[in-house]
Amino acid sequence: MILIRKSIVLTIVTMLTSFLGIFGSFAQAEDQFVSIPSYRVGPYGQNGQSFYGGFIDYLNYVNLAEGGVNGVKFAWEECETEYNNAKGVECYERLKGKSGTSKGTAIHTMSSGISYSVLEKSQADKVPLVMMGYGRTDAVDGSVFPYAFPLVTTYQMQVSAIIKFLGQKNGSLSGKKIVYLYHDSAYGKEPMVAIEAESKINNFKLVEIPVAHPGNEQGAQWLKIREENPDYVVFWGWGVMNQTAIKAAQKVGFPRDRIVGSWWAGSEEDVIPAGDASKGYMSATWNASGKDVPLIAEISKVVYGAGKGNYSDKNKIGTALYNRGVSAALVTVEAVRNAQAKFGKGKVMSGEQMRWAFENLNITTGRLTTLGANSLLPEIKTSCENHEGSGKIRIQQWDGTKWNFVSDWIEGNKKLIHPLFQASAKEYAKEKNITPNCMKN
């Protein structure tokens, strides 16, 4: 009987160890704990698996290859949000207490809706909310949103850069018609003020067509597009909505090489399920895909060679969203380095210290090259006035088997877009009775 009980206990311990190896790394007092409110199930689960797998693999890589940052290793824990705002808040609350010092280091929700839901909480708790390529756009203004960082580039700058790309492609957009087909959520609505402003200064007709979550029903929308017969479709999709749109475009005869998606509509998860219908489809991106990126090759060698990888199936390594997850973790780790350089090497950094670090990033091309990541990110240089740090994208095109760049780095119209940020931030400050102020450490 005792032997049976011991066997049962051993089985349970083994299962728990296996489970925690996939979903978390126990935090010690000397570890830099990172909270990860992720999603791996639901309509957007495939996308979350790729992004968060890359994110965790990079943290593991830094632990294995460097022993952490100046001896401080990373620990983390995932909490499943299912891309649901209420569950995202629950996960945030559950994880923030796991480390009294770091309070989670930097929160990456990979969801505009969840980001909006926890923005004020992260401010009160003094922990950075990092929204790389999503989230609240006017948080670019750090004097109003000191703990929110819409890094690399925002939805408004992205849509402006897409319009610039189309303008360069055509010489002019005057007299053209563009449909903006969007996910009917905070994510899809965020760029609207920018594309509406672009339509006025570029003199093109804009038609806005929403798609209800999760986006697997688009028959009426594409019949409307066929009736409108636009020159281009700017597409703000996510998850199953993306492959559905590509197939629907083929069905109504709309050329895929006249569709430009956002960076959340430009992954292998979007084009491969749509098969031949995807060929020629374009999207924005800030990172390269592929296993031949030097850093991605090193992660595969070091992390998976040690049996520490986040996947049992390595097919996702090198995909657009996996590499984007790596880039998000890379920026987080570089912020920890930045914080340690100011507040003490070899120490666990607090949320307040990390806020300073994210606001004073200077990730140069030289540094990215040293990291083997010069194609994963543009340069990032932040300040209190600019929590975005770049504002650049590239356009990629699917050739049926892989993504290829069809543009160099393109910056959105900062003179048009940044005043929109500032006006929105000013209105928010007035509503919340906030006196804009650049924090000093």
N, C-alpha and C positions, 0 to 999 in steps of 0.2 A: 504493500500500500504506500509506504514511504517512497519507494522507488518510482511509483507511478506519479505521486505528487511532485517529486523532484523533476521528473520528465516533463510534466505539464508546465511547471515554473520555467524550466529551461526553454521550452518552446515559446512561451509568452515573451520571455526576455529576448530571445532571438528575433521574434517578430517585431518587437518594439525597436530593437537596434536597427533592423533593416528599414523600418518605417522612418525613423529619425534620420537615417543616412540619406534618405531621399528628400525629406521635407524640412530638416533642420539640423543645426549644429549647436549642441549645448553651449550656452554662454558661461564663461568663467569671469571672475571679477576683472581680470586683466585683458579681456577680449573687447574688441570694438563690435558691439552688437548691432545688427541691422535687421529691422523689422520688414517683413515682406508680405503685404496684403495682396496676394496673388489670385489668379483664377486659372484653373486647369480643366474645369468642367463647364457645361452649358454651351450656349450658341457661339461663344467667343473663346471656348476652352483651348482649341487648337492653336490659336494665336498666342494665348497666355502661356501655353506650354513652351513654345519656342522662345518667347521673350525672357521668361523667368528662368528657363533652363540655361540660357546664355548668361544671364545675370549671375546666377549661383555658380556656374562653372568658372567665371572670372574671379569671384571671391575665393574659390578653392584654389585657383591658379596662383593668386598672389600669396596665399598661405603656403602652398607647396614650393613655389619657385623662389620666393623671397623671405619666407617665414613671417609674412605679414608686412606691416609698415613699421620699420624701425623696431621690429620685434613684437609689435602688437598684432595679434592675429584677429581675423574676422570670425564672428559667429553670427548665426541668423536663425530665424524661424519663419515659416510660411503660415499663412492663415487664408483659407479659401473664401473668396468674396463672391464668386459666381458672377462677377461684373454687376453686382447688385448694390445700390447705394447704401441701403440699410445695413447689409452684411459688411460692406466696406467700413462703415462707422464702427460696427461691432469689432471687427478685426483690428482697427486702429486702436480702440480702447483697450483691447486685450493685450496687444503687443507692446504698447508704449511703456508699460510697467516692468518689462522684462529686464531692463537695465536702467537703474536709477541715474546713471551718468549720461549715457548717450541718448536715452529715450527713443532709440530706434535709429539714430545716426542721420538718416535721410529717408523719407517715405516716398516710395514709387508705387502709385496705385494703378498706373496704366489705364486710367479711366477718368475722363473729364467730369462725369457725374459724381464719382466718389471724391475726386479732388475738390470740387465745389463743396461737398458735404463735410469734409474734414478741414477745410482751409482755416476757418476761424479757430478750430480746436488746436491745430498745429501751432498757430500763432500764440495762443494762450499757454500751450505746453512748451513753447520755445524749442521746437524741433523743425528742421527744414522740410518743406513739402516740395519735392523735386518733380516737375512735370515736363519731362523731356519730349517735346513735340506734341503736347496736349495740354488740357487744363485751361485755367483762367488766363486769358491773354493779357489783360491790363496789369497783371502781377509783374510785368516787366518793370513797373515803377516800384523800386524797392523802398522809396520813402513812404509809401502807403502799405505795401505788402512786404515787410522785412523778412518774413520766413517762407515766402513762396518764390519758386524759381522755375519759370517756364523756359528751360534751357535749350540751347542750340538754336531753335527757331520756333516761332509760334504759328498757329493756324492762319492768322491774318497776314503775316509776312510770307507764309507758304503760298497762299492763294494769290497774293500779289506777284510773287516770283513766277507762278504758273502762267499768269496773264502776261507777264513780261516775256516768257518763253514763247507763248503763242503769238505775241506781237512781233517778236524777232523772226519767227517762222514765216509770218505773212507780210511783213513789212509794215502793216497797220491792221488794227482791228476795227477801224471805223466802218460802220455799216454792217458788221458781222453780227451773228446771233449766237449766244452762248447759253446753254442750259446748265444750271447749277443743280445737280441731282444729289440730295443729301439725306443722311441718316437723321431722322426727326428726333433729335436729342440735343443736349448741350454741346456735344461734339460737333454735330452737323450745323448748328446755328451759330457757333462761335465766329466763323469766317464771313458771315453774311454782310456785316457792316463794311468790311474791306472790299468784297467783290462788288457790292453795290456802288461804292465810291469809285472803284476802278472802271465800272461800266460808264459812269458819267464822264470821267476825264478821257477815256479811250473811245467813247462814242459807239459802244456796241450795245445791242439789245440783250437784256438779261432776263431769262425765264427761270424761276425757282420752283423746283419740284421736290417735295418731301417724300421720304419712304419710311413707313412705320417700322419700328423694332419688331423682329430681328432682321427683316428685309428679305425674307424668302418668297414674298409675293410682290412682284413688280410689273405685272402685265399691263395695268392701267397706265403706269408711269411711262413705260416704253411705247405704248400706243400714242401717248401725248407727245413724246419726243419725235416719233415718226411724223406726226401731224405738224409739229413745229419746224421740222427739218433744219436743225441748227447747224452751224459750221463746226462747233465743238461741244462736247459735254465735259464739264469739270465735275468730277465725281468724288463725293465725300462719303465713302462707304466703310463698312467694318464687318468682319466676320463673314457669315454666310451670304450677306448682302452683296459682297463683291463678286463671287463666282456667279451668283444669280443674275447680276446686272450684265456681266460679260456674255453669258448665254442668251439673255433677253435681247441684247444689242444685236447679236448674230441673227436671232430669230426675226427681228423686224428689219434687218438689213442695214443697220447703222455700222459704219466702218470702225473697227476697234482702234485704228491708228488716229482716230479723231476724238478719242476719249483720253483724258489725263486725270488719273486718280490722285488722291492724297497719299502721303506715305503710309497711312494705315490701310490703304487699298493697293499696296504694291509688294506683296510677299508671295512666296511659292504657294502658300495656303490658299491664295486667291486665284492664281492662274492655272495651276496644275489640275485642279478638279474640273475646270471649264474646258480642258482639252484644247483642241485646235481653234476653238473660238477665241482663245486668249492671244493668239499670235498677232503682234503689232501693237497690242495694248501698251499704254505708257502710264507711268506714275512718277510722282515726286519721291525723293528719298534724301536722307542725309548720310546714309552709310552704304558701303558696298556690300554685296553678298558674295559668297564663294568661300571655299576652304583654303584658297591660295593666299588669302590675306595673312601676312606673317604671324600676327598675334593669334589668329584663329588656328593656324597650323600648330603653333606652340601649345595652345590650350589642349588641342586634341592629343598631342604627344605627351605632355606633362600630366594633365588631369586624368585623361582616359587611360594613359599608360600606367597610372598608379591605381586604377580601378575606382577613382573618386568621382567620375562623371555623373551628371544629373540624369542622363539617359541610359537605358539599356540598349536602345536602338539609336545609333549615332547618325541616322539619316537627316536629322534636323540641324546638325552642326554645319555652319556655313550658310544657312538660309538667311534671308533678309532680316527676319524678326529675331532669330538667334543672335546674329551679329549686332543687331540693335540693342538687345539685352546686354551683350558684352560691353557695348559702348556706354550704356547707362551705368553699369557697374564701374567701368573705367573712370568715368567722371566722378563718381562717388569716392572711389579710392584716391584719386588725385586731390580731391577736396580734403580727405583725411591727411594726406601728405602736407597739403598747404596749411592746415590747421596745426599740425604738429610742428611745422617749421616756425610758427609764431608762438604757440602756447606750450611747447615742450615735447621734444622727440621722445618716443617710447612711452607716451602716456595715452590713456583712453580719452578721446575728445568728447566734450559735452555737446548738446544740441546748440547751445549759444555759440560755442566755438566753431561748430560746423557752419552755422549761419554766416559768420564772418568769412570763413573759408570759401563758401560758395559765392559770396558777394565779391570776393577778390581773386577769382580764378584767372589764370593766364596760361592756358594750355596752348602752346605754340605748335607750329608745324614741326619744328625740330623735336619737341618733346613727343609728339605723336609718332614721329619716325623712330625715335628711340624705343618707344613702346611697341613698334610694329603695327601701329594703328593709323597710319597717315591717310588711309582711304576710308576709315571708319567714321571720321568726324572732320568737320572744318575746325579751324582755330576757334577757341572760345576765350573771350576776355570780358569779364563782368565788372559791374560797378553798382553802386546804389541806384543810379539812374537807369541802369540797363541790366536787368536780371536775365535777359535773353542770351546775350553774349556773342551772337553770330548773325542770325537772320538769313542764312544761306541754305540753298538746296541744290540738288542736281536732278535731272530728269533721266529716268531709265526706261528701257523698252524691252518687252518680252519677245524673244525670237522663236519661242516654241520649246526651248530647253533651258534657257538661262536668261538672266537680266543683263543688259548691256547699257552703258551710259551713252546718252545721245546729247548731252550738254555738259559744259563745265559748271563750276559753281555759279549760281545765280542768286543775287540778293534782291529781295522785294523792295518796293518803293518806300524807303524809310521816311522820306519827307512827307509822304501821304499817310503812311500807316502809324508811325509813332505818335503824331498828334491825336490819333484816334485812341491809342492806349492811354495817353495822358488825360484826355477829356473823360474817359470812362473811369480811370483811377481817381480823378478829382471828384467825380460824382459819387463814387463809392465812399470816399473819405468824408464827404459832406453828409451822406446818409448815415454813416456809422460814427459821426462826430470824432473823426481821426484828424489830428494835426500832422500833415506830412513831415517826416523827419528822417534824415539819414542817420542811422545808428552808428555809433563809434565804439570800438573795443579797445 
